Amino acid sequence: MSDDSERAAEIIRRAADPDRRLPGEDPERSDAEDARHWVHVYDELLHFKHEAIDLAEQNARELPEPAGVEIGMDVEVMRIQAERLHKRAQYWRSRVEGGS
């Protein structure tokens, strides 16, 4: 496998890893304020990801079919990422509601 292929495979693996945490995110060392911070961070990331998905879908409809198919693959990856972000936000939301 070439260096580029290995790099791409690693990026895809990390992007889809449902347990991947953001830098500084430590569930073992969180209080309610920290949990609220992570809810906010993940909510912002989700908002961004949904905007990116909407834009990509709009562009896919306006481009010739081969390009639209390629963008469709991008959208699927972004949906997987959005699901991961949603799960992390829910995790931190439960920590806020449960008092950390």
Biopython code that builds the backbone (N, CA, C, O; Angstrom):
import numpy as np
from Bio.PDB.StructureBuilder import StructureBuilder

atoms = [
    (1, "MET", "N", (0.848, -1.181, 0.000)),
    (1, "MET", "CA", (0.000, 0.000, 0.000)),
    (1, "MET", "C", (0.891, 1.240, 0.000)),
    (1, "MET", "O", (1.866, 1.304, 0.749)),
    (2, "SER", "N", (0.564, 2.213, -0.828)),
    (2, "SER", "CA", (1.362, 3.437, -0.907)),
    (2, "SER", "C", (1.159, 4.288, 0.339)),
    (2, "SER", "O", (0.203, 4.096, 1.091)),
    (3, "ASP", "N", (2.068, 5.227, 0.544)),
    (3, "ASP", "CA", (1.948, 6.132, 1.689)),
    (3, "ASP", "C", (0.634, 6.899, 1.649)),
    (3, "ASP", "O", (-0.014, 7.082, 2.679)),
    (4, "ASP", "N", (0.236, 7.350, 0.452)),
    (4, "ASP", "CA", (-1.030, 8.080, 0.323)),
    (4, "ASP", "C", (-2.213, 7.194, 0.681)),
    (4, "ASP", "O", (-3.146, 7.643, 1.347)),
    (5, "SER", "N", (-2.182, 5.941, 0.244)),
    (5, "SER", "CA", (-3.274, 5.013, 0.549)),
    (5, "SER", "C", (-3.333, 4.711, 2.037)),
    (5, "SER", "O", (-4.414, 4.638, 2.622)),
    (6, "GLU", "N", (-2.172, 4.536, 2.645)),
    (6, "GLU", "CA", (-2.123, 4.278, 4.086)),
    (6, "GLU", "C", (-2.645, 5.478, 4.861)),
    (6, "GLU", "O", (-3.393, 5.326, 5.827)),
    (7, "ARG", "N", (-2.254, 6.654, 4.438)),
    (7, "ARG", "CA", (-2.718, 7.884, 5.098)),
    (7, "ARG", "C", (-4.231, 8.017, 4.961)),
    (7, "ARG", "O", (-4.918, 8.341, 5.930)),
    (8, "ALA", "N", (-4.748, 7.768, 3.766)),
    (8, "ALA", "CA", (-6.192, 7.858, 3.536)),
    (8, "ALA", "C", (-6.941, 6.839, 4.387)),
    (8, "ALA", "O", (-7.976, 7.157, 4.972)),
    (9, "ALA", "N", (-6.423, 5.617, 4.458)),
    (9, "ALA", "CA", (-7.072, 4.577, 5.259)),
    (9, "ALA", "C", (-7.097, 4.964, 6.733)),
    (9, "ALA", "O", (-8.097, 4.736, 7.414)),
    (10, "GLU", "N", (-6.019, 5.541, 7.229)),
    (10, "GLU", "CA", (-5.961, 5.965, 8.633)),
    (10, "GLU", "C", (-6.939, 7.104, 8.903)),
    (10, "GLU", "O", (-7.612, 7.108, 9.934)),
    (11, "ILE", "N", (-7.026, 8.057, 8.001)),
    (11, "ILE", "CA", (-7.966, 9.174, 8.171)),
    (11, "ILE", "C", (-9.396, 8.659, 8.190)),
    (11, "ILE", "O", (-10.197, 9.076, 9.027)),
    (12, "ILE", "N", (-9.721, 7.758, 7.276)),
    (12, "ILE", "CA", (-11.074, 7.195, 7.223)),
    (12, "ILE", "C", (-11.371, 6.415, 8.498)),
    (12, "ILE", "O", (-12.465, 6.530, 9.050)),
    (13, "ARG", "N", (-10.415, 5.627, 8.971)),
    (13, "ARG", "CA", (-10.612, 4.857, 10.197)),
    (13, "ARG", "C", (-10.878, 5.783, 11.385)),
    (13, "ARG", "O", (-11.801, 5.550, 12.165)),
    (14, "ARG", "N", (-10.069, 6.829, 11.516)),
    (14, "ARG", "CA", (-10.241, 7.768, 12.629)),
    (14, "ARG", "C", (-11.551, 8.531, 12.515)),
    (14, "ARG", "O", (-12.239, 8.739, 13.515)),
    (15, "ALA", "N", (-11.900, 8.946, 11.307)),
    (15, "ALA", "CA", (-13.129, 9.720, 11.107)),
    (15, "ALA", "C", (-14.359, 8.921, 11.488)),
    (15, "ALA", "O", (-15.345, 9.483, 11.966)),
    (16, "ALA", "N", (-14.310, 7.611, 11.281)),
    (16, "ALA", "CA", (-15.478, 6.773, 11.542)),
    (16, "ALA", "C", (-15.449, 6.116, 12.921)),
    (16, "ALA", "O", (-16.411, 5.447, 13.298)),
    (17, "ASP", "N", (-14.379, 6.289, 13.672)),
    (17, "ASP", "CA", (-14.259, 5.656, 14.988)),
    (17, "ASP", "C", (-15.291, 6.244, 15.942)),
    (17, "ASP", "O", (-15.188, 7.415, 16.308)),
    (18, "PRO", "N", (-16.288, 5.452, 16.354)),
    (18, "PRO", "CA", (-17.357, 5.992, 17.201)),
    (18, "PRO", "C", (-16.883, 6.398, 18.599)),
    (18, "PRO", "O", (-17.561, 7.165, 19.283)),
    (19, "ASP", "N", (-15.737, 5.895, 19.021)),
    (19, "ASP", "CA", (-15.232, 6.200, 20.364)),
    (19, "ASP", "C", (-14.172, 7.292, 20.377)),
    (19, "ASP", "O", (-13.632, 7.620, 21.434)),
    (20, "ARG", "N", (-13.874, 7.853, 19.220)),
    (20, "ARG", "CA", (-12.832, 8.884, 19.152)),
    (20, "ARG", "C", (-13.275, 10.125, 19.920)),
    (20, "ARG", "O", (-14.405, 10.593, 19.782)),
    (21, "ARG", "N", (-12.371, 10.637, 20.722)),
    (21, "ARG", "CA", (-12.641, 11.848, 21.504)),
    (21, "ARG", "C", (-11.838, 13.002, 20.936)),
    (21, "ARG", "O", (-10.847, 12.813, 20.232)),
    (22, "LEU", "N", (-12.288, 14.184, 21.258)),
    (22, "LEU", "CA", (-11.573, 15.387, 20.849)),
    (22, "LEU", "C", (-10.403, 15.636, 21.797)),
    (22, "LEU", "O", (-10.425, 15.174, 22.938)),
    (23, "PRO", "N", (-9.387, 16.360, 21.341)),
    (23, "PRO", "CA", (-8.272, 16.692, 22.228)),
    (23, "PRO", "C", (-8.782, 17.410, 23.480)),
    (23, "PRO", "O", (-9.564, 18.356, 23.391)),
    (24, "GLY", "N", (-8.330, 16.950, 24.638)),
    (24, "GLY", "CA", (-8.724, 17.555, 25.903)),
    (24, "GLY", "C", (-9.981, 16.965, 26.511)),
    (24, "GLY", "O", (-10.314, 17.272, 27.656)),
    (25, "GLU", "N", (-10.677, 16.135, 25.778)),
    (25, "GLU", "CA", (-11.923, 15.530, 26.269)),
    (25, "GLU", "C", (-11.574, 14.330, 27.147)),
    (25, "GLU", "O", (-11.029, 13.336, 26.666)),
    (26, "ASP", "N", (-11.892, 14.432, 28.436)),
    (26, "ASP", "CA", (-11.557, 13.362, 29.377)),
    (26, "ASP", "C", (-12.750, 13.080, 30.281)),
    (26, "ASP", "O", (-12.966, 13.800, 31.256)),
    (27, "PRO", "N", (-13.522, 12.053, 29.977)),
    (27, "PRO", "CA", (-14.702, 11.740, 30.785)),
    (27, "PRO", "C", (-14.380, 11.421, 32.240)),
    (27, "PRO", "O", (-15.241, 11.563, 33.108)),
    (28, "GLU", "N", (-13.166, 10.997, 32.514)),
    (28, "GLU", "CA", (-12.781, 10.654, 33.883)),
    (28, "GLU", "C", (-12.568, 11.893, 34.752)),
    (28, "GLU", "O", (-12.624, 11.800, 35.978)),
    (29, "ARG", "N", (-12.328, 13.034, 34.143)),
    (29, "ARG", "CA", (-12.006, 14.245, 34.894)),
    (29, "ARG", "C", (-12.991, 15.361, 34.608)),
    (29, "ARG", "O", (-12.584, 16.495, 34.355)),
    (30, "SER", "N", (-14.245, 15.068, 34.643)),
    (30, "SER", "CA", (-15.190, 16.125, 34.282)),
    (30, "SER", "C", (-16.140, 16.438, 35.424)),
    (30, "SER", "O", (-16.587, 15.555, 36.156)),
    (31, "ASP", "N", (-16.433, 17.720, 35.550)),
    (31, "ASP", "CA", (-17.482, 18.161, 36.453)),
    (31, "ASP", "C", (-18.619, 18.685, 35.580)),
    (31, "ASP", "O", (-18.539, 18.605, 34.354)),
    (32, "ALA", "N", (-19.670, 19.217, 36.188)),
    (32, "ALA", "CA", (-20.834, 19.676, 35.418)),
    (32, "ALA", "C", (-20.452, 20.792, 34.442)),
    (32, "ALA", "O", (-20.952, 20.828, 33.318)),
    (33, "GLU", "N", (-19.576, 21.694, 34.864)),
    (33, "GLU", "CA", (-19.164, 22.785, 33.980)),
    (33, "GLU", "C", (-18.411, 22.244, 32.767)),
    (33, "GLU", "O", (-18.638, 22.686, 31.641)),
    (34, "ASP", "N", (-17.524, 21.296, 32.996)),
    (34, "ASP", "CA", (-16.782, 20.674, 31.902)),
    (34, "ASP", "C", (-17.742, 19.935, 30.965)),
    (34, "ASP", "O", (-17.602, 20.009, 29.745)),
    (35, "ALA", "N", (-18.700, 19.236, 31.530)),
    (35, "ALA", "CA", (-19.686, 18.516, 30.715)),
    (35, "ALA", "C", (-20.482, 19.495, 29.855)),
    (35, "ALA", "O", (-20.726, 19.222, 28.680)),
    (36, "ARG", "N", (-20.886, 20.625, 30.420)),
    (36, "ARG", "CA", (-21.608, 21.643, 29.639)),
    (36, "ARG", "C", (-20.733, 22.175, 28.502)),
    (36, "ARG", "O", (-21.216, 22.416, 27.396)),
    (37, "HIS", "N", (-19.457, 22.352, 28.786)),
    (37, "HIS", "CA", (-18.520, 22.793, 27.750)),
    (37, "HIS", "C", (-18.527, 21.821, 26.577)),
    (37, "HIS", "O", (-18.603, 22.245, 25.423)),
    (38, "TRP", "N", (-18.449, 20.518, 26.860)),
    (38, "TRP", "CA", (-18.395, 19.525, 25.786)),
    (38, "TRP", "C", (-19.724, 19.407, 25.049)),
    (38, "TRP", "O", (-19.740, 19.142, 23.847)),
    (39, "VAL", "N", (-20.829, 19.598, 25.744)),
    (39, "VAL", "CA", (-22.127, 19.637, 25.050)),
    (39, "VAL", "C", (-22.099, 20.767, 24.030)),
    (39, "VAL", "O", (-22.500, 20.585, 22.881)),
    (40, "HIS", "N", (-21.624, 21.931, 24.455)),
    (40, "HIS", "CA", (-21.566, 23.087, 23.558)),
    (40, "HIS", "C", (-20.638, 22.810, 22.370)),
    (40, "HIS", "O", (-20.995, 23.093, 21.226)),
    (41, "VAL", "N", (-19.469, 22.267, 22.634)),
    (41, "VAL", "CA", (-18.508, 21.970, 21.562)),
    (41, "VAL", "C", (-19.128, 21.012, 20.553)),
    (41, "VAL", "O", (-19.072, 21.253, 19.348)),
    (42, "TYR", "N", (-19.715, 19.936, 21.041)),
    (42, "TYR", "CA", (-20.291, 18.951, 20.121)),
    (42, "TYR", "C", (-21.516, 19.496, 19.400)),
    (42, "TYR", "O", (-21.731, 19.178, 18.230)),
    (43, "ASP", "N", (-22.315, 20.304, 20.068)),
    (43, "ASP", "CA", (-23.456, 20.923, 19.385)),
    (43, "ASP", "C", (-22.985, 21.837, 18.255)),
    (43, "ASP", "O", (-23.579, 21.844, 17.177)),
    (44, "GLU", "N", (-21.929, 22.601, 18.490)),
    (44, "GLU", "CA", (-21.382, 23.465, 17.443)),
    (44, "GLU", "C", (-20.834, 22.638, 16.276)),
    (44, "GLU", "O", (-21.058, 22.975, 15.113)),
    (45, "LEU", "N", (-20.126, 21.574, 16.587)),
    (45, "LEU", "CA", (-19.602, 20.707, 15.528)),
    (45, "LEU", "C", (-20.732, 20.065, 14.724)),
    (45, "LEU", "O", (-20.647, 19.946, 13.502)),
    (46, "LEU", "N", (-21.789, 19.653, 15.424)),
    (46, "LEU", "CA", (-22.945, 19.072, 14.728)),
    (46, "LEU", "C", (-23.600, 20.086, 13.806)),
    (46, "LEU", "O", (-23.972, 19.759, 12.679)),
    (47, "HIS", "N", (-23.738, 21.302, 14.276)),
    (47, "HIS", "CA", (-24.324, 22.358, 13.448)),
    (47, "HIS", "C", (-23.487, 22.544, 12.177)),
    (47, "HIS", "O", (-24.026, 22.601, 11.072)),
    (48, "PHE", "N", (-22.185, 22.635, 12.345)),
    (48, "PHE", "CA", (-21.286, 22.777, 11.199)),
    (48, "PHE", "C", (-21.425, 21.593, 10.250)),
    (48, "PHE", "O", (-21.527, 21.774, 9.036)),
    (49, "LYS", "N", (-21.428, 20.383, 10.800)),
    (49, "LYS", "CA", (-21.490, 19.178, 9.968)),
    (49, "LYS", "C", (-22.795, 19.137, 9.180)),
    (49, "LYS", "O", (-22.795, 18.781, 8.002)),
    (50, "HIS", "N", (-23.915, 19.499, 9.825)),
    (50, "HIS", "CA", (-25.200, 19.498, 9.117)),
    (50, "HIS", "C", (-25.226, 20.550, 8.005)),
    (50, "HIS", "O", (-25.791, 20.310, 6.938)),
    (51, "GLU", "N", (-24.625, 21.701, 8.248)),
    (51, "GLU", "CA", (-24.536, 22.711, 7.186)),
    (51, "GLU", "C", (-23.697, 22.195, 6.021)),
    (51, "GLU", "O", (-24.042, 22.415, 4.860)),
    (52, "ALA", "N", (-22.602, 21.513, 6.327)),
    (52, "ALA", "CA", (-21.747, 20.958, 5.275)),
    (52, "ALA", "C", (-22.496, 19.890, 4.475)),
    (52, "ALA", "O", (-22.371, 19.826, 3.252)),
    (53, "ILE", "N", (-23.267, 19.060, 5.159)),
    (53, "ILE", "CA", (-24.065, 18.034, 4.477)),
    (53, "ILE", "C", (-25.092, 18.690, 3.565)),
    (53, "ILE", "O", (-25.242, 18.298, 2.408)),
    (54, "ASP", "N", (-25.796, 19.686, 4.085)),
    (54, "ASP", "CA", (-26.804, 20.382, 3.270)),
    (54, "ASP", "C", (-26.179, 20.994, 2.018)),
    (54, "ASP", "O", (-26.729, 20.870, 0.924)),
    (55, "LEU", "N", (-25.039, 21.648, 2.176)),
    (55, "LEU", "CA", (-24.360, 22.268, 1.038)),
    (55, "LEU", "C", (-23.900, 21.213, 0.031)),
    (55, "LEU", "O", (-24.058, 21.388, -1.177)),
    (56, "ALA", "N", (-23.337, 20.127, 0.533)),
    (56, "ALA", "CA", (-22.874, 19.063, -0.361)),
    (56, "ALA", "C", (-24.040, 18.452, -1.130)),
    (56, "ALA", "O", (-23.924, 18.187, -2.326)),
    (57, "GLU", "N", (-25.156, 18.228, -0.453)),
    (57, "GLU", "CA", (-26.325, 17.661, -1.133)),
    (57, "GLU", "C", (-26.847, 18.614, -2.205)),
    (57, "GLU", "O", (-27.229, 18.183, -3.293)),
    (58, "GLN", "N", (-26.863, 19.895, -1.896)),
    (58, "GLN", "CA", (-27.302, 20.892, -2.879)),
    (58, "GLN", "C", (-26.376, 20.866, -4.100)),
    (58, "GLN", "O", (-26.844, 20.854, -5.238)),
    (59, "ASN", "N", (-25.081, 20.859, -3.861)),
    (59, "ASN", "CA", (-24.120, 20.824, -4.964)),
    (59, "ASN", "C", (-24.236, 19.531, -5.766)),
    (59, "ASN", "O", (-24.107, 19.550, -6.990)),
    (60, "ALA", "N", (-24.474, 18.420, -5.095)),
    (60, "ALA", "CA", (-24.592, 17.135, -5.788)),
    (60, "ALA", "C", (-25.744, 17.156, -6.784)),
    (60, "ALA", "O", (-25.650, 16.567, -7.861)),
    (61, "ARG", "N", (-26.826, 17.832, -6.425)),
    (61, "ARG", "CA", (-27.987, 17.918, -7.321)),
    (61, "ARG", "C", (-27.699, 18.788, -8.542)),
    (61, "ARG", "O", (-28.313, 18.606, -9.594)),
    (62, "GLU", "N", (-26.775, 19.725, -8.408)),
    (62, "GLU", "CA", (-26.507, 20.687, -9.482)),
    (62, "GLU", "C", (-25.369, 20.261, -10.412)),
    (62, "GLU", "O", (-25.147, 20.901, -11.440)),
    (63, "LEU", "N", (-24.662, 19.214, -10.076)),
    (63, "LEU", "CA", (-23.508, 18.779, -10.867)),
    (63, "LEU", "C", (-23.862, 17.578, -11.736)),
    (63, "LEU", "O", (-24.843, 16.884, -11.470)),
    (64, "PRO", "N", (-23.061, 17.332, -12.776)),
    (64, "PRO", "CA", (-23.284, 16.129, -13.582)),
    (64, "PRO", "C", (-23.194, 14.873, -12.707)),
    (64, "PRO", "O", (-22.556, 14.875, -11.654)),
    (65, "GLU", "N", (-23.842, 13.813, -13.164)),
    (65, "GLU", "CA", (-23.968, 12.603, -12.351)),
    (65, "GLU", "C", (-22.658, 12.062, -11.772)),
    (65, "GLU", "O", (-22.632, 11.760, -10.579)),
    (66, "PRO", "N", (-21.580, 11.919, -12.529)),
    (66, "PRO", "CA", (-20.374, 11.363, -11.891)),
    (66, "PRO", "C", (-19.916, 12.187, -10.689)),
    (66, "PRO", "O", (-19.501, 11.626, -9.675)),
    (67, "ALA", "N", (-19.990, 13.498, -10.796)),
    (67, "ALA", "CA", (-19.589, 14.354, -9.672)),
    (67, "ALA", "C", (-20.577, 14.215, -8.526)),
    (67, "ALA", "O", (-20.186, 14.183, -7.359)),
    (68, "GLY", "N", (-21.857, 14.132, -8.862)),
    (68, "GLY", "CA", (-22.874, 13.968, -7.827)),
    (68, "GLY", "C", (-22.699, 12.679, -7.046)),
    (68, "GLY", "O", (-22.908, 12.645, -5.833)),
    (69, "VAL", "N", (-22.312, 11.613, -7.747)),
    (69, "VAL", "CA", (-22.068, 10.330, -7.084)),
    (69, "VAL", "C", (-20.890, 10.459, -6.119)),
    (69, "VAL", "O", (-20.947, 9.949, -5.000)),
    (70, "GLU", "N", (-19.839, 11.129, -6.541)),
    (70, "GLU", "CA", (-18.667, 11.330, -5.679)),
    (70, "GLU", "C", (-19.045, 12.138, -4.442)),
    (70, "GLU", "O", (-18.649, 11.798, -3.327)),
    (71, "ILE", "N", (-19.800, 13.193, -4.639)),
    (71, "ILE", "CA", (-20.238, 14.004, -3.498)),
    (71, "ILE", "C", (-21.151, 13.186, -2.596)),
    (71, "ILE", "O", (-21.123, 13.342, -1.375)),
    (72, "GLY", "N", (-21.957, 12.319, -3.188)),
    (72, "GLY", "CA", (-22.813, 11.442, -2.387)),
    (72, "GLY", "C", (-22.007, 10.579, -1.432)),
    (72, "GLY", "O", (-22.433, 10.333, -0.303)),
    (73, "MET", "N", (-20.841, 10.117, -1.878)),
    (73, "MET", "CA", (-19.961, 9.348, -0.989)),
    (73, "MET", "C", (-19.457, 10.228, 0.147)),
    (73, "MET", "O", (-19.378, 9.787, 1.294)),
    (74, "ASP", "N", (-19.116, 11.473, -0.175)),
    (74, "ASP", "CA", (-18.680, 12.413, 0.861)),
    (74, "ASP", "C", (-19.783, 12.620, 1.894)),
    (74, "ASP", "O", (-19.526, 12.660, 3.098)),
    (75, "VAL", "N", (-21.007, 12.751, 1.407)),
    (75, "VAL", "CA", (-22.149, 12.966, 2.300)),
    (75, "VAL", "C", (-22.312, 11.777, 3.244)),
    (75, "VAL", "O", (-22.588, 11.963, 4.430)),
    (76, "GLU", "N", (-22.146, 10.575, 2.737)),
    (76, "GLU", "CA", (-22.272, 9.393, 3.599)),
    (76, "GLU", "C", (-21.225, 9.406, 4.710)),
    (76, "GLU", "O", (-21.531, 9.080, 5.857)),
    (77, "VAL", "N", (-19.992, 9.783, 4.372)),
    (77, "VAL", "CA", (-18.941, 9.884, 5.390)),
    (77, "VAL", "C", (-19.318, 10.951, 6.415)),
    (77, "VAL", "O", (-19.166, 10.739, 7.617)),
    (78, "MET", "N", (-19.808, 12.092, 5.945)),
    (78, "MET", "CA", (-20.191, 13.166, 6.871)),
    (78, "MET", "C", (-21.352, 12.742, 7.761)),
    (78, "MET", "O", (-21.412, 13.150, 8.921)),
    (79, "ARG", "N", (-22.268, 11.939, 7.250)),
    (79, "ARG", "CA", (-23.378, 11.450, 8.081)),
    (79, "ARG", "C", (-22.870, 10.523, 9.185)),
    (79, "ARG", "O", (-23.352, 10.573, 10.316)),
    (80, "ILE", "N", (-21.902, 9.686, 8.851)),
    (80, "ILE", "CA", (-21.296, 8.821, 9.868)),
    (80, "ILE", "C", (-20.621, 9.684, 10.932)),
    (80, "ILE", "O", (-20.743, 9.412, 12.126)),
    (81, "GLN", "N", (-19.916, 10.713, 10.499)),
    (81, "GLN", "CA", (-19.266, 11.616, 11.448)),
    (81, "GLN", "C", (-20.302, 12.346, 12.296)),
    (81, "GLN", "O", (-20.112, 12.506, 13.502)),
    (82, "ALA", "N", (-21.384, 12.786, 11.685)),
    (82, "ALA", "CA", (-22.433, 13.494, 12.425)),
    (82, "ALA", "C", (-23.051, 12.587, 13.478)),
    (82, "ALA", "O", (-23.357, 13.037, 14.582)),
    (83, "GLU", "N", (-23.236, 11.327, 13.149)),
    (83, "GLU", "CA", (-23.788, 10.379, 14.127)),
    (83, "GLU", "C", (-22.847, 10.235, 15.321)),
    (83, "GLU", "O", (-23.295, 10.178, 16.466)),
    (84, "ARG", "N", (-21.540, 10.177, 15.050)),
    (84, "ARG", "CA", (-20.563, 10.100, 16.143)),
    (84, "ARG", "C", (-20.634, 11.350, 17.008)),
    (84, "ARG", "O", (-20.621, 11.262, 18.236)),
    (85, "LEU", "N", (-20.710, 12.510, 16.372)),
    (85, "LEU", "CA", (-20.801, 13.767, 17.118)),
    (85, "LEU", "C", (-22.076, 13.807, 17.952)),
    (85, "LEU", "O", (-22.060, 14.259, 19.096)),
    (86, "HIS", "N", (-23.169, 13.339, 17.384)),
    (86, "HIS", "CA", (-24.442, 13.308, 18.105)),
    (86, "HIS", "C", (-24.335, 12.418, 19.349)),
    (86, "HIS", "O", (-24.797, 12.792, 20.427)),
    (87, "LYS", "N", (-23.729, 11.255, 19.194)),
    (87, "LYS", "CA", (-23.577, 10.338, 20.334)),
    (87, "LYS", "C", (-22.699, 10.945, 21.418)),
    (87, "LYS", "O", (-22.987, 10.793, 22.605)),
    (88, "ARG", "N", (-21.622, 11.636, 21.022)),
    (88, "ARG", "CA", (-20.767, 12.271, 22.025)),
    (88, "ARG", "C", (-21.519, 13.402, 22.733)),
    (88, "ARG", "O", (-21.403, 13.555, 23.949)),
    (89, "ALA", "N", (-22.287, 14.192, 21.983)),
    (89, "ALA", "CA", (-23.084, 15.263, 22.601)),
    (89, "ALA", "C", (-24.086, 14.671, 23.582)),
    (89, "ALA", "O", (-24.276, 15.204, 24.675)),
    (90, "GLN", "N", (-24.724, 13.575, 23.199)),
    (90, "GLN", "CA", (-25.694, 12.924, 24.088)),
    (90, "GLN", "C", (-25.008, 12.399, 25.346)),
    (90, "GLN", "O", (-25.552, 12.502, 26.445)),
    (91, "TYR", "N", (-23.820, 11.840, 25.181)),
    (91, "TYR", "CA", (-23.069, 11.361, 26.340)),
    (91, "TYR", "C", (-22.847, 12.508, 27.326)),
    (91, "TYR", "O", (-23.120, 12.373, 28.519)),
    (92, "TRP", "N", (-22.346, 13.642, 26.815)),
    (92, "TRP", "CA", (-22.060, 14.771, 27.701)),
    (92, "TRP", "C", (-23.345, 15.383, 28.247)),
    (92, "TRP", "O", (-23.369, 15.850, 29.386)),
    (93, "ARG", "N", (-24.399, 15.388, 27.461)),
    (93, "ARG", "CA", (-25.686, 15.897, 27.941)),
    (93, "ARG", "C", (-26.169, 15.046, 29.124)),
    (93, "ARG", "O", (-26.695, 15.579, 30.101)),
    (94, "SER", "N", (-25.990, 13.742, 29.034)),
    (94, "SER", "CA", (-26.395, 12.866, 30.141)),
    (94, "SER", "C", (-25.547, 13.130, 31.379)),
    (94, "SER", "O", (-26.026, 12.982, 32.504)),
    (95, "ARG", "N", (-24.298, 13.519, 31.179)),
    (95, "ARG", "CA", (-23.442, 13.862, 32.323)),
    (95, "ARG", "C", (-23.920, 15.149, 32.987)),
    (95, "ARG", "O", (-23.883, 15.267, 34.212)),
    (96, "VAL", "N", (-24.371, 16.115, 32.183)),
    (96, "VAL", "CA", (-24.910, 17.363, 32.739)),
    (96, "VAL", "C", (-26.170, 17.052, 33.530)),
    (96, "VAL", "O", (-26.325, 17.506, 34.664)),
    (97, "GLU", "N", (-27.064, 16.285, 32.938)),
    (97, "GLU", "CA", (-28.343, 15.979, 33.580)),
    (97, "GLU", "C", (-28.170, 15.093, 34.802)),
    (97, "GLU", "O", (-28.956, 15.171, 35.746)),
    (98, "GLY", "N", (-27.143, 14.251, 34.788)),
    (98, "GLY", "CA", (-26.895, 13.361, 35.911)),
    (98, "GLY", "C", (-25.978, 13.958, 36.959)),
    (98, "GLY", "O", (-25.628, 13.291, 37.932)),
    (99, "GLY", "N", (-25.586, 15.202, 36.770)),
    (99, "GLY", "CA", (-24.705, 15.857, 37.739)),
    (99, "GLY", "C", (-23.266, 15.410, 37.623)),
    (99, "GLY", "O", (-22.518, 15.425, 38.600)),
    (100, "SER", "N", (-22.871, 14.998, 36.385)),
    (100, "SER", "CA", (-21.512, 14.585, 36.065)),
    (100, "SER", "C", (-21.310, 13.174, 36.455)),
    (100, "SER", "O", (-20.221, 12.631, 36.268)),
]
sb = StructureBuilder()
sb.init_structure("model")
sb.init_model(0)
sb.init_chain("A")
sb.init_seg("    ")
for serial, (resi, resn, name, xyz) in enumerate(atoms, 1):
    if name == "N":
        sb.init_residue(resn, " ", resi, " ")
    sb.init_atom(name, np.array(xyz, "f"), 0.0, 1.0, " ", f" {name:<3s}", serial, name[0])
structure = sb.get_structure()
